[in-house]
Amino acid sequence: MIAFIYRIGALMGLMSVFAALAWGFRYEVNAPIENIYFNIMIYVGWMIIHLVSTRMWFKKGLFGDGAGKLFERQIYIIQSVAGWGLILWFHKPMPGLGIEQLLLPSYVGFAGLCIVMIGLFGFLEEKSFDFLDQFLGVPGSEVSHSHGEETPLLTEGSYGRIRHPMYAGAFIAGVGSLLIHPNMAQVIWVGMVGMTFLLFIPIEEAQLLRERGDAYKDYMKKVPHRLFKGIW
């Protein structure tokens, strides 16, 4: 029962990122500008906690070593999901320009929703529920996506085209959401989420280079692009 409850909560938390993009963030043309600062503040606070919890020195200090462990992954997922849930609950409507008032054809928003779904499929490409159990640290599963050698280095499939295919899927979904909600609030939120991924990529790769050494260097040579093949 505990594993079932954890699995549902973790999956709902993961999918809530894409659901929030499709649903849209709070927006009012004449909302106080202070709301922008508040939303940035709570998001940056969550991002700092999220970032610190991935650092090797933090893991060693809290768990005794930096190796990927099931309990460590569960703490990371719980705090990430809880923090994101608080952001969705407490964030305030942001003001600014919006072109929704121009009565765009409904098919523009429909196309945006299709793009969000394409991004979600890209995020989940080749992923099974067993894989997600490992990724999310569901009790009874084995941990995946660890920086250390305790888990295999993913180099095949979508990881054979670009080094961060899950992040690429999230970027695509973010772009699609701007067609559904063409307003400044959505632009700011998509920008903040996108910048988070851009910040995490060099940090994650530095950790992988330290832990995996030549194996990750060889992988970087084999797969030179991070997010979009032929671009970056």
N, CA and C of each residue as an Amber inpcrd file, in Angstrom:
protein
   696
   0.8270000  -1.2060000   0.0000000   0.0000000   0.0000000   0.0000000
   0.8650000   1.2620000   0.0000000   1.9420000   1.2360000   0.7940000
   2.8320000   2.4060000   0.8410000   3.4440000   2.6600000  -0.5260000
   3.8980000   1.5710000  -1.1740000   4.4950000   1.7170000  -2.4990000
   3.4740000   2.2600000  -3.4930000   2.2210000   1.8020000  -3.4080000
   1.1660000   2.2610000  -4.3160000   0.8910000   3.7500000  -4.1210000
   0.7660000   4.1630000  -2.8650000   0.5010000   5.5820000  -2.5750000
   1.6610000   6.4520000  -3.0380000   2.8830000   5.9890000  -2.7580000
   4.0620000   6.7560000  -3.1920000   4.1000000   6.8500000  -4.7130000
   3.8450000   5.7250000  -5.4080000   3.8940000   5.7080000  -6.8740000
   2.8950000   6.7020000  -7.4640000   1.6670000   6.6840000  -6.9580000
   0.6380000   7.5930000  -7.4780000   1.0370000   9.0460000  -7.2260000
   1.5170000   9.3430000  -6.0210000   1.9140000  10.7090000  -5.6970000
   3.0680000  11.1880000  -6.5540000   4.0580000  10.3090000  -6.7500000
   5.2270000  10.6930000  -7.5470000   4.8600000  10.8880000  -9.0140000
   4.0370000   9.9880000  -9.5530000   3.6120000  10.1180000 -10.9510000
   2.7540000  11.3630000 -11.1520000   1.8540000  11.6270000 -10.2070000
   1.0300000  12.8340000 -10.2930000   1.9010000  14.0790000 -10.2250000
   2.9190000  14.0470000  -9.3730000   3.8230000  15.1850000  -9.2740000
   4.5860000  15.4180000 -10.5590000   5.0750000  14.3280000 -11.1610000
   5.8160000  14.4490000 -12.4160000   4.9140000  14.9780000 -13.5260000
   3.7210000  14.4100000 -13.6520000   2.8030000  14.8270000 -14.7120000
   2.2380000  16.2200000 -14.4800000   2.2620000  16.6860000 -13.2160000
   1.7220000  18.0110000 -12.9250000   2.5250000  19.1180000 -13.5980000
   3.7870000  18.8460000 -13.9210000   4.5790000  19.8380000 -14.6400000
   3.9810000  20.0710000 -16.0270000   3.6840000  18.9900000 -16.7280000
   3.0980000  19.1020000 -18.0620000   1.6450000  19.5660000 -17.9820000
   0.9310000  19.1060000 -16.9580000  -0.4540000  19.5450000 -16.7910000
  -0.5190000  21.0500000 -16.5320000   0.4200000  21.5630000 -15.7390000
   0.4400000  23.0040000 -15.4540000   0.7260000  23.8110000 -16.7100000
   1.6140000  23.2950000 -17.5570000   1.9040000  23.9860000 -18.8150000
   0.6590000  24.0420000 -19.6970000  -0.0710000  22.9300000 -19.7740000
  -1.2620000  22.8900000 -20.6080000  -2.4150000  23.6770000 -19.9890000
  -2.5440000  23.6010000 -18.6710000  -3.6320000  24.2800000 -17.9650000
  -3.4230000  25.7900000 -17.9550000  -2.1750000  26.1950000 -17.7990000
  -1.8390000  27.6090000 -17.7690000  -1.6620000  28.1350000 -16.3580000
  -0.7890000  29.1190000 -16.2110000  -0.5540000  29.7520000 -14.9160000
  -1.4460000  30.9780000 -14.7700000  -1.6510000  31.4090000 -13.5440000
  -2.6020000  32.4950000 -13.2720000  -2.1580000  33.8010000 -13.9240000
  -3.1210000  34.4300000 -14.5940000  -2.8280000  35.6510000 -15.3590000
  -4.0070000  36.6030000 -15.2940000  -3.7100000  37.8450000 -14.9490000
  -4.6990000  38.9240000 -14.9930000  -4.0080000  40.1630000 -15.5490000
  -4.6180000  40.7840000 -16.5280000  -3.9890000  41.9200000 -17.2030000
  -3.5630000  42.9930000 -16.2200000  -4.4150000  43.2930000 -15.2320000
  -4.1550000  44.4000000 -14.3110000  -3.7130000  43.9340000 -12.9260000
  -3.1940000  42.7440000 -12.8310000  -2.7000000  42.2640000 -11.5350000
  -1.5220000  43.1170000 -11.0700000  -1.2990000  43.2260000  -9.7430000
  -0.1670000  44.0280000  -9.2360000   1.1670000  43.4840000  -9.7350000
   2.0630000  44.3800000 -10.0890000   3.3720000  43.9460000 -10.5820000
   4.1530000  43.2250000  -9.4980000   3.8130000  43.5030000  -8.2230000
   4.4930000  42.8180000  -7.1170000   4.2990000  41.3130000  -7.1840000
   3.2260000  40.8730000  -7.8380000   2.9730000  39.4340000  -7.9640000
   4.0780000  38.7450000  -8.7610000   4.6600000  39.4620000  -9.7120000
   5.7620000  38.8880000 -10.4880000   6.9360000  38.5880000  -9.5690000
   7.2750000  39.5600000  -8.7040000   8.3970000  39.3710000  -7.7860000
   8.1260000  38.2270000  -6.8170000   6.8830000  38.1380000  -6.3480000
   6.5290000  37.0560000  -5.4150000   6.7010000  35.7030000  -6.0810000
   6.1890000  35.5650000  -7.2960000   6.2790000  34.2810000  -7.9900000
   7.7200000  33.9010000  -8.2940000   8.5130000  34.8750000  -8.7040000
   9.9270000  34.6030000  -8.9520000  10.6130000  34.1580000  -7.6660000
  10.2680000  34.8200000  -6.5580000  10.8950000  34.5010000  -5.2770000
  10.5960000  33.0660000  -4.8510000   9.3150000  32.6520000  -4.9290000
   8.9910000  31.2990000  -4.4700000   9.5640000  30.2570000  -5.4250000
   9.6380000  30.5800000  -6.7110000  10.2000000  29.6100000  -7.6460000
  11.7060000  29.4690000  -7.4570000  12.3950000  30.5920000  -7.3010000
  13.8480000  30.5400000  -7.0930000  14.1690000  29.8010000  -5.8020000
  13.3550000  30.0290000  -4.7570000  13.5720000  29.3190000  -3.5020000
  13.4600000  27.8170000  -3.6840000  12.4230000  27.3920000  -4.4250000
  12.2580000  25.9610000  -4.7050000  13.4130000  25.4380000  -5.5540000
  13.8400000  26.2150000  -6.5320000  14.9010000  25.7750000  -7.4240000
  16.2220000  25.6090000  -6.6690000  16.5070000  26.5140000  -5.7350000
  17.7490000  26.4140000  -4.9520000  17.7460000  25.1390000  -4.1160000
  16.6190000  24.8560000  -3.4530000  16.5070000  23.6120000  -2.6780000
  16.6740000  22.4070000  -3.5910000  16.0170000  22.4600000  -4.7400000
  16.0920000  21.3830000  -5.7260000  17.5360000  21.1700000  -6.1880000
  18.2350000  22.2600000  -6.4320000  19.6110000  22.1810000  -6.9180000
  20.5600000  21.6680000  -5.8450000  20.4340000  22.1920000  -4.6370000
  21.3220000  21.7840000  -3.5470000  21.1700000  20.2960000  -3.2510000
  19.9350000  19.7940000  -3.3390000  19.6950000  18.3920000  -3.0010000
  20.3090000  17.4270000  -4.0050000  20.7370000  17.9340000  -5.1650000
  21.3940000  17.0730000  -6.1490000  22.9070000  17.0890000  -6.0160000
  23.4460000  17.9710000  -5.1890000  24.8930000  18.1170000  -5.0950000
  25.5060000  16.9840000  -4.2760000  26.6800000  16.5430000  -4.6820000
  27.3280000  15.4160000  -4.0470000  27.6850000  15.7090000  -2.5930000
  28.1280000  16.9370000  -2.3050000  28.4980000  17.2730000  -0.9260000
  27.2800000  17.2420000  -0.0010000  26.1100000  17.5900000  -0.5400000
  24.8900000  17.5360000   0.2570000  24.5020000  16.0880000   0.5410000
  24.5830000  15.2420000  -0.4820000  24.2320000  13.8380000  -0.3130000
  25.1620000  13.1620000   0.6890000  26.4540000  13.4590000   0.5870000
  27.4120000  12.8520000   1.5120000  27.1640000  13.3160000   2.9400000
  26.8390000  14.6050000   3.1000000  26.5960000  15.1340000   4.4310000
  25.3280000  14.5830000   5.0650000  24.2990000  14.3390000   4.2490000
  23.0160000  13.9050000   4.7790000  22.8690000  12.3910000   4.8290000
  23.4240000  11.6990000   3.8250000  23.2190000  10.2540000   3.7160000
  24.4890000   9.4380000   3.9300000  25.6230000  10.1040000   4.1030000
  26.8610000   9.3740000   4.3840000  27.7400000   9.1700000   3.1800000
  27.1440000   9.1180000   1.9780000  27.9210000   9.0300000   0.7530000
  27.0660000   9.5900000  -0.3850000  27.6850000   9.7500000  -1.5470000
  26.9780000  10.3500000  -2.6710000  26.3530000   9.3610000  -3.6140000
  26.4750000   8.0640000  -3.2960000  25.9340000   7.0420000  -4.1870000
  24.4140000   7.1050000  -4.2140000  23.8440000   6.8240000  -5.3800000
  22.3990000   6.8470000  -5.5120000  21.7400000   5.7390000  -4.7000000
  20.9330000   6.1170000  -3.7340000  20.2250000   5.1510000  -2.9050000
  18.7330000   5.3910000  -3.0170000  17.9690000   4.3530000  -2.7800000
  16.5170000   4.4510000  -2.9200000  15.9520000   5.4910000  -1.9610000
  16.3860000   5.4720000  -0.7160000  15.8720000   6.4140000   0.2720000
  16.2300000   7.8500000  -0.1130000  17.4430000   8.0370000  -0.5900000
  17.8690000   9.3850000  -1.0200000  17.0180000   9.8760000  -2.1690000
  16.7140000   8.9970000  -3.1290000  15.8620000   9.3770000  -4.2610000
  14.4490000   9.7240000  -3.7870000  13.9480000   8.9770000  -2.8250000
  12.6010000   9.2310000  -2.3290000  12.5050000  10.5820000  -1.6350000
  13.5150000  10.9320000  -0.8450000  13.5270000  12.2450000  -0.1940000
  13.5520000  13.3450000  -1.2440000  14.3720000  13.1510000  -2.2720000
  14.4810000  14.1300000  -3.3540000  13.1410000  14.3010000  -4.0800000
  12.4780000  13.2000000  -4.4010000  11.2050000  13.2550000  -5.1230000
  10.1250000  13.8920000  -4.2470000  10.0600000  13.5140000  -2.9820000
   9.0230000  14.0430000  -2.0850000   9.1570000  15.5520000  -1.9370000
  10.3970000  16.0330000  -1.7040000  10.5500000  17.4790000  -1.5280000
  10.3210000  18.2180000  -2.8350000  10.6830000  17.6060000  -3.9680000
  10.4720000  18.2560000  -5.2620000   8.9800000  18.3720000  -5.5750000
   8.2470000  17.2690000  -5.3630000   6.8130000  17.2670000  -5.6510000
   6.0720000  18.1960000  -4.6950000   6.4340000  18.1510000  -3.4130000
   5.7660000  19.0110000  -2.4310000   6.0280000  20.4860000  -2.7410000
   7.2760000  20.8130000  -3.0790000   7.6070000  22.2030000  -3.4040000
   6.8870000  22.7010000  -4.6350000   6.8480000  21.8670000  -5.6760000
   6.1440000  22.2480000  -6.9030000   4.6450000  22.3900000  -6.6450000
   4.0910000  21.5080000  -5.8230000   2.6740000  21.6160000  -5.4790000
   2.3570000  22.9160000  -4.7600000   3.2430000  23.3370000  -3.8640000
   3.0450000  24.6050000  -3.1540000   3.1090000  25.7860000  -4.1130000
   4.0060000  25.7030000  -5.0950000   4.0910000  26.7670000  -6.0940000
   2.7870000  26.8630000  -6.8790000   2.2700000  25.7280000  -7.3200000
   1.0290000  25.7340000  -8.0860000  -0.1390000  26.2610000  -7.2530000
  -0.1260000  25.9720000  -5.9700000  -1.2130000  26.3870000  -5.1020000
  -1.1410000  27.8810000  -4.7680000   0.0650000  28.3750000  -4.4720000
   0.2010000  29.7240000  -3.9210000   0.6100000  30.7850000  -4.9440000
   1.0050000  30.3990000  -6.1570000   1.4690000  31.4380000  -7.0760000
   0.3260000  32.3970000  -7.4130000   0.6890000  33.6480000  -7.6230000
  -0.2980000  34.7030000  -7.8220000  -0.4070000  35.0650000  -9.2990000
  -1.5790000  35.5770000  -9.7150000  -1.7280000  35.9860000 -11.1180000
  -0.7580000  37.1050000 -11.4680000  -0.1670000  37.0060000 -12.6330000
   0.7910000  38.0180000 -13.0700000   0.1830000  38.8930000 -14.1570000
   0.5880000  40.1610000 -14.1750000   0.0710000  41.0860000 -15.1750000
   0.9090000  41.0350000 -16.4490000   0.5760000  41.8940000 -17.3840000
   1.3910000  42.0280000 -18.5790000   0.5810000  41.8650000 -19.8380000
   1.2710000  41.9800000 -20.9380000   0.6270000  41.8880000 -22.2380000
   0.1300000  40.4700000 -22.5040000  -0.9630000  40.3990000 -23.2000000
  -1.4920000  39.1160000 -23.6300000  -2.2270000  39.3080000 -24.9390000
  -2.1320000  38.3470000 -25.8070000  -2.8060000  38.4810000 -27.0970000
  -4.0370000  37.5870000 -27.1620000  -4.4340000  37.0640000 -25.9780000
  -5.6570000  36.2760000 -25.9380000  -6.8740000  37.1110000 -26.3280000
  -6.7800000  38.4330000 -26.0090000  -7.8870000  39.3220000 -26.3090000
  -8.0950000  39.5030000 -27.8130000  -7.1310000  39.0870000 -28.6250000
  -7.2560000  39.2370000 -30.0680000  -8.1290000  38.1370000 -30.6730000
  -8.6440000  37.2690000 -29.8020000  -9.5270000  36.1920000 -30.2580000
  -8.8570000  35.3520000 -31.3370000  -7.7330000  34.7830000 -30.9710000
  -7.0230000  33.9090000 -31.8960000  -7.9070000  32.7270000 -32.2660000
  -7.7560000  32.2190000 -33.4580000  -8.5450000  31.0370000 -33.8490000
  -8.3070000  29.8930000 -32.8740000  -9.3500000  29.1360000 -32.6050000
  -9.2410000  28.0560000 -31.6240000  -8.2080000  27.0200000 -32.0230000
  -7.9490000  26.8790000 -33.3280000  -7.0000000  25.8540000 -33.7550000
  -5.5700000  26.1880000 -33.3410000  -5.2970000  27.4760000 -33.0260000
  -3.9560000  27.8290000 -32.5460000  -3.7120000  27.1750000 -31.1820000
  -4.6900000  27.3080000 -30.2780000  -4.5660000  26.6540000 -28.9790000
  -4.5570000  25.1480000 -29.0940000  -5.3530000  24.6170000 -30.0220000
  -5.3760000  23.1680000 -30.2400000  -4.0080000  22.6800000 -30.7130000
  -3.3920000  23.4410000 -31.6330000  -2.0500000  23.0800000 -32.1010000
  -1.0570000  23.1220000 -30.9520000  -1.2190000  24.1130000 -30.0710000
  -0.3410000  24.2010000 -28.9070000  -0.4740000  22.9990000 -28.0020000
  -1.7220000  22.5420000 -27.8010000  -1.9440000  21.3510000 -26.9710000
  -1.2980000  20.1250000 -27.6010000  -1.3850000  20.0130000 -28.9280000
  -0.7330000  18.9000000 -29.6200000   0.7800000  18.9360000 -29.3900000
   1.3710000  20.1300000 -29.4320000   2.8110000  20.2710000 -29.2250000
   3.1760000  19.8890000 -27.7920000   2.3380000  20.2960000 -26.8280000
   2.5830000  19.8870000 -25.4390000   2.5960000  18.3690000 -25.3270000
   1.6610000  17.7130000 -25.9920000   1.5980000  16.2460000 -25.9430000
   2.8040000  15.6280000 -26.6400000   3.2600000  16.2420000 -27.7360000
   4.4800000  15.7650000 -28.3880000   5.6610000  15.8600000 -27.4240000
   5.7400000  16.9840000 -26.7040000   6.7960000  17.1360000 -25.7080000
   6.7160000  16.0840000 -24.6180000   5.4900000  15.7740000 -24.1780000
   5.3050000  14.7470000 -23.1500000   5.7500000  13.3840000 -23.6720000
   5.3880000  13.0650000 -24.9150000   5.8260000  11.8020000 -25.5070000
   7.3490000  11.7700000 -25.6290000   7.9560000  12.9110000 -25.9760000
   9.4110000  12.9720000 -26.0390000  10.0370000  12.7510000 -24.6760000
   9.4240000  13.3130000 -23.6430000   9.9120000  13.1410000 -22.2690000
   9.8450000  11.6800000 -21.8450000   8.7670000  11.0000000 -22.2810000
   8.5400000   9.6140000 -21.8690000   8.9800000   8.5960000 -22.9150000
   9.6890000   9.0440000 -23.9630000  10.0860000   8.1280000 -25.0330000
  10.8410000   6.9290000 -24.4790000  10.4000000   5.7450000 -24.8660000
  11.0240000   4.4780000 -24.4630000  10.9420000   4.2210000 -22.9580000
  10.0870000   4.9580000 -22.2730000   9.9670000   4.7960000 -20.8260000
   8.7590000   3.9050000 -20.5070000   8.9650000   2.9210000 -19.6600000
   7.8900000   2.0590000 -19.1860000   7.5480000   2.4580000 -17.7580000
   6.4720000   1.8810000 -17.2200000   6.1480000   2.1540000 -15.8230000
   7.2260000   1.6100000 -14.8930000   7.8490000   0.4920000 -15.2730000
   8.9620000  -0.0250000 -14.4650000  10.1140000   0.9680000 -14.4520000
  10.3820000   1.5590000 -15.6150000  11.4540000   2.5630000 -15.6900000
  11.1140000   3.7630000 -14.8070000   9.8650000   4.2260000 -14.8600000
   9.4620000   5.3700000 -14.0510000   9.5270000   5.0460000 -12.5670000
   9.2210000   3.8010000 -12.2040000   9.3670000   3.3900000 -10.8050000
  10.8120000   3.5720000 -10.3480000  11.7530000   3.1640000 -11.1880000
  13.1680000   3.3030000 -10.8550000  13.5820000   4.7710000 -10.8230000
  13.1060000   5.5320000 -11.7860000  13.4300000   6.9560000 -11.8810000
  12.9020000   7.7310000 -10.6720000  11.7100000   7.3510000 -10.2070000
  11.0620000   8.0670000  -9.1100000  11.3600000   7.4660000  -7.7400000
  12.0710000   6.3480000  -7.7120000  12.4360000   5.7410000  -6.4400000
  11.2820000   5.0790000  -5.7130000  10.3770000   4.4520000  -6.4460000
   9.2350000   3.7650000  -5.8220000   9.7560000   2.6240000  -4.9380000
   9.2400000   2.4750000  -3.7170000   9.6970000   1.3970000  -2.8310000
   9.6400000   0.0350000  -3.5170000  10.7310000  -0.7180000  -3.3910000
  10.8270000  -2.0340000  -4.0000000  11.4960000  -2.0430000  -5.3510000
  11.7800000  -0.8580000  -5.9060000  12.4270000  -0.7790000  -7.2140000
  13.9170000  -0.4960000  -7.0560000  14.6430000  -0.5510000  -8.1600000
  16.0490000  -0.1800000  -8.1790000  16.1770000   1.2330000  -8.7310000
  17.1420000   1.9710000  -8.2160000  17.3160000   3.3630000  -8.6100000
  17.9520000   3.4430000  -9.9950000  17.4880000   4.3670000 -10.8190000
  18.1230000   4.6710000 -12.1070000  18.5190000   6.1410000 -12.1320000
  19.2080000   6.5610000 -13.1620000  19.5940000   7.9590000 -13.3630000
  20.4330000   8.4970000 -12.1990000  21.3360000   7.6780000 -11.6930000
  22.2580000   8.1430000 -10.6630000  23.5430000   8.6180000 -11.3180000
  24.2070000   9.5850000 -10.6750000  25.4700000  10.0710000 -11.2250000
  26.5810000   9.0380000 -11.0910000  26.5100000   8.2110000 -10.0660000
  27.5750000   7.2520000  -9.8040000  27.4700000   5.9820000 -10.6300000
  28.4570000   5.1170000 -10.4860000  28.5360000   3.8970000 -11.2750000
  27.6180000   2.7930000 -10.7690000  26.8340000   3.0960000  -9.7220000
  25.9090000   2.0840000  -9.2190000  24.7300000   1.8620000 -10.1690000
  24.5350000   2.7340000 -11.1430000  23.4970000   2.5420000 -12.1600000
  24.1330000   2.6310000 -13.5420000  23.5760000   1.9390000 -14.5400000
  24.1560000   1.9790000 -15.8850000  24.0780000   3.3860000 -16.4830000
  25.0640000   3.7190000 -17.2910000  25.0530000   4.9800000 -18.0190000
  24.1680000   4.8130000 -19.2480000  23.1630000   5.6700000 -19.3800000
  22.2170000   5.5720000 -20.4910000  22.8300000   6.1930000 -21.7390000
  23.0260000   5.3790000 -22.7580000  23.6850000   5.8590000 -23.9800000
  22.9620000   5.4340000 -25.2560000  21.9020000   4.6430000 -25.1250000
  21.2200000   4.1130000 -26.3070000  19.8440000   4.7490000 -26.4670000
  19.1920000   4.4480000 -27.5990000  17.8630000   4.9750000 -27.8430000
  17.8740000   6.4820000 -27.9760000  16.9650000   7.1350000 -27.2780000
  16.9060000   8.5960000 -27.3340000  18.1780000   9.2250000 -26.7880000
  18.8530000   8.5290000 -25.8680000  20.1120000   9.0440000 -25.3250000
  21.2590000   8.8700000 -26.3150000  21.0160000   8.1390000 -27.3980000
  22.0050000   8.0230000 -28.4550000  21.9130000   9.1530000 -29.4670000
  20.8620000   9.9700000 -29.3690000  20.7000000  11.1320000 -30.2530000
  21.1100000  12.4270000 -29.5750000  20.6140000  12.6250000 -28.3580000
  20.9730000  13.7980000 -27.5660000  21.1970000  13.3340000 -26.1290000
  21.9050000  14.1410000 -25.3640000  22.2880000  13.7070000 -24.0250000
  21.1880000  13.9220000 -22.9800000  20.2450000  14.8070000 -23.2590000
  19.1980000  15.1000000 -22.2740000  17.8230000  15.0990000 -22.9430000
  17.3780000  13.9400000 -23.4190000  16.1060000  13.8820000 -24.1600000
  14.8900000  14.2340000 -23.3240000  14.9230000  13.9370000 -22.0210000
  13.7730000  14.2670000 -21.1840000  13.6250000  15.7770000 -21.0500000
  14.7320000  16.4810000 -20.9010000  14.6820000  17.9440000 -20.8350000
  14.1960000  18.5210000 -22.1640000  14.6350000  17.9300000 -23.2670000
  14.1960000  18.4110000 -24.5860000  12.6830000  18.3080000 -24.7110000
  12.1120000  17.2130000 -24.2180000  10.6670000  17.0570000 -24.2490000
   9.9690000  18.1430000 -23.4480000  10.5270000  18.4810000 -22.3010000
   9.9300000  19.5380000 -21.4760000  10.0010000  20.8880000 -22.1840000
  11.1000000  21.1680000 -22.8840000  11.2260000  22.4140000 -23.6410000
  10.1570000  22.4950000 -24.7270000   9.9610000  21.4070000 -25.4420000
   8.9570000  21.3820000 -26.5070000   7.5640000  21.6430000 -25.9280000
   7.2660000  21.0130000 -24.7950000   5.9710000  21.2230000 -24.1480000
   5.7980000  22.6840000 -23.7340000   6.8570000  23.2900000 -23.2350000
   6.7850000  24.6940000 -22.8370000   6.4650000  25.6050000 -24.0060000
   7.1040000  25.3620000 -25.1420000   6.8340000  26.1610000 -26.3420000
   5.3780000  25.9930000 -26.7720000   4.8900000  24.7560000 -26.7620000
   3.5020000  24.5110000 -27.1380000   2.5230000  25.2240000 -26.2290000
   2.8480000  25.3040000 -24.9340000   1.9310000  25.9370000 -23.9810000
   1.7490000  27.4260000 -24.2560000   2.7390000  28.0450000 -24.8960000
   2.6280000  29.4750000 -25.2140000   1.5740000  29.7310000 -26.2850000
   1.2740000  28.7240000 -27.0910000   0.2020000  28.8680000 -28.0820000
  -1.1680000  28.6980000 -27.4250000  -1.2110000  27.9320000 -26.3520000
  -2.4690000  27.7580000 -25.6270000  -2.7740000  28.9970000 -24.7890000
  -1.7290000  29.5410000 -24.1570000  -1.8730000  30.6850000 -23.2550000
  -0.8770000  31.7780000 -23.6650000  -1.1860000  32.5430000 -24.6990000
  -0.2450000  33.5740000 -25.1710000  -0.3030000  34.8360000 -24.3290000
   0.2130000  34.7450000 -23.1040000   0.2310000  35.9110000 -22.2200000
   1.5590000  35.9700000 -21.4780000   1.7910000  37.1010000 -20.8160000
   3.0860000  37.3210000 -20.1850000   3.3340000  36.3740000 -19.0130000
   2.2920000  36.0120000 -18.2830000   2.4720000  35.0930000 -17.1650000
   3.0280000  33.7600000 -17.6500000   2.4630000  33.2430000 -18.7300000
   2.9370000  31.9710000 -19.2700000   4.3700000  32.1000000 -19.7660000
   4.6910000  33.2260000 -20.4060000   6.0520000  33.4570000 -20.8960000
   7.0440000  33.4230000 -19.7430000   6.7010000  34.0940000 -18.6390000
   7.6150000  34.1530000 -17.4920000   7.7980000  32.7710000 -16.8730000
   6.6910000  32.0390000 -16.6810000   6.8040000  30.7140000 -16.0680000
   7.5610000  29.7400000 -16.9580000   7.2520000  29.7420000 -18.2480000
   7.9790000  28.8630000 -19.1690000   9.4560000  29.2390000 -19.2000000
   9.7320000  30.5450000 -19.1560000  11.1270000  30.9940000 -19.1290000
  11.8590000  30.5260000 -17.8880000  11.1970000  30.5820000 -16.7170000
  11.8450000  30.1560000 -15.4800000  12.1030000  28.6510000 -15.4870000
  11.1100000  27.8820000 -15.9170000  11.2970000  26.4290000 -15.9720000
  12.3940000  26.0740000 -16.9680000  12.3880000  26.7280000 -18.1290000
  13.4150000  26.4710000 -19.1330000  14.8100000  26.8120000 -18.6380000
  14.9250000  27.9390000 -17.9400000  16.2340000  28.3400000 -17.4030000
  16.7240000  27.3480000 -16.3500000  15.7890000  26.7570000 -15.6250000
  16.1810000  25.7490000 -14.6380000  16.8670000  24.5700000 -15.3220000
  16.2720000  24.0830000 -16.4030000  16.8780000  22.9700000 -17.1290000
  18.2360000  23.3750000 -17.7130000  18.3150000  24.5730000 -18.2680000
  19.5830000  25.0350000 -18.8360000  20.6640000  25.1500000 -17.7600000
  20.2590000  25.5170000 -16.5480000  21.2080000  25.6050000 -15.4400000
  21.6260000  24.2240000 -14.9650000  20.6850000  23.2920000 -14.9500000
  20.9780000  21.9510000 -14.4370000  21.8920000  21.1600000 -15.3630000
  21.8000000  21.3850000 -16.6650000  22.5590000  20.5650000 -17.6030000
  24.0630000  20.6180000 -17.3450000  24.7130000  21.7980000 -17.2980000
  26.1650000  21.7930000 -17.0360000  26.5230000  21.2690000 -15.6490000
  25.6410000  21.4800000 -14.6760000  25.9070000  20.9820000 -13.3260000
  25.8480000  19.4570000 -13.3120000  24.8170000  18.8960000 -13.9490000
  24.6990000  17.4440000 -14.0100000  25.8660000  16.8240000 -14.7670000
  26.2500000  17.4600000 -15.8770000  27.3240000  16.8850000 -16.6790000
  28.6630000  16.9720000 -15.9540000  28.8680000  18.0220000 -15.1670000
  30.1010000  18.1120000 -14.3720000  30.1520000  16.9920000 -13.3450000
  29.0060000  16.6960000 -12.7160000  28.9610000  15.5960000 -11.7540000
  29.2030000  14.2510000 -12.4360000  28.6140000  14.0700000 -13.6160000
  28.8030000  12.8210000 -14.3510000  30.2570000  12.6440000 -14.7810000
  30.9010000  13.7190000 -15.1610000  32.3160000  13.6410000 -15.5370000
  33.1730000  13.2520000 -14.3440000  32.8400000  13.7860000 -13.1660000
  33.6050000  13.4370000 -11.9670000  33.4060000  11.9800000 -11.5760000
  32.1650000  11.5110000 -11.6810000  31.8490000  10.1710000 -11.2150000
  32.1280000   9.0890000 -12.2580000  31.8950000   9.4070000 -13.5400000
  32.0190000   8.3980000 -14.6000000  33.3210000   8.5030000 -15.3790000
  33.9750000   9.6640000 -15.3140000  35.2760000   9.8310000 -15.9510000
  35.2660000   9.6170000 -17.4520000  36.1490000   8.7520000 -17.9260000
  36.3320000   8.5330000 -19.3660000  35.0740000   7.9910000 -20.0370000
  34.2660000   7.2320000 -19.2900000  33.0480000   6.6800000 -19.8840000
  32.1210000   7.7940000 -20.3380000  31.9920000   8.8350000 -19.5220000
  31.1040000   9.9350000 -19.9160000  31.7690000  10.8330000 -20.9550000
  33.0890000  10.9640000 -20.8900000  33.7930000  11.7240000 -21.9290000
  33.5950000  11.0820000 -23.2950000  33.6950000   9.7670000 -23.3420000
  33.4780000   9.0530000 -24.6020000  32.0420000   9.2360000 -25.0870000
  31.1110000   9.2210000 -24.1460000  29.7070000   9.4130000 -24.5100000
  29.4730000  10.8200000 -25.0740000  30.1250000  11.8190000 -24.4790000
  29.9830000  13.1930000 -24.9570000  30.5450000  13.3460000 -26.3750000
  31.6010000  12.6040000 -26.6750000  32.1560000  12.6490000 -28.0230000
  31.2240000  11.9600000 -29.0220000  30.6330000  10.8560000 -28.5750000
  29.7310000  10.0940000 -29.4310000  28.4250000  10.8480000 -29.6680000
  27.9520000  11.5310000 -28.6280000  26.6840000  12.2900000 -28.7000000
  27.0040000  13.7360000 -28.3180000  27.3600000  14.5750000 -29.2710000
  27.8580000  15.9210000 -28.9540000  26.7830000  16.9350000 -28.5740000
  25.5210000  16.6520000 -28.8630000  24.4790000  17.6440000 -28.6300000
  23.6910000  17.3430000 -27.3620000  23.3740000  18.4030000 -26.6360000
  22.7050000  18.2480000 -25.3510000  21.1930000  18.1170000 -25.4780000
  20.5640000  19.0850000 -26.1650000  19.1090000  19.1400000 -26.1940000
  18.5010000  18.9060000 -27.5750000  19.0630000  19.5640000 -28.5790000
  18.4950000  19.4690000 -29.9310000  19.6050000  19.1490000 -30.9090000
  19.4610000  18.0250000 -31.5760000  20.4920000  17.5330000 -32.4560000
  20.7800000  18.5440000 -33.5760000  22.0570000  18.8380000 -33.7680000
  22.4720000  19.7840000 -34.7900000  22.4440000  21.2200000 -34.3440000
  21.9330000  21.4760000 -33.1230000  21.8240000  22.8740000 -32.6250000
  22.6720000  23.0610000 -31.3700000  22.3400000  22.3070000 -30.3070000
  23.0720000  22.4680000 -29.0250000  22.8980000  21.2250000 -28.1620000
